[in-house]
């Protein structure tokens, strides 16, 4: 899900996998649907975003 914090416009898609390929496809589709410049991407703290951090802390 992508939410524009200024306009509250929402763009959502369901993806079968949490992967870099799926993320790129989502961002590409979002850009086609809402052609505006993306300056900052905020992510959640799910395992797909934090797995590399846990490897370094172990």
Secondary structure as GFF3:
##gff-version 3
##sequence-region A 1 58
A	DSSP	beta_strand	2	3	.	.	.	ID=ss1
A	DSSP	beta_strand	10	11	.	.	.	ID=ss2
A	DSSP	alpha_helix	20	33	.	.	.	ID=ss3
A	DSSP	alpha_helix	47	57	.	.	.	ID=ss4
###
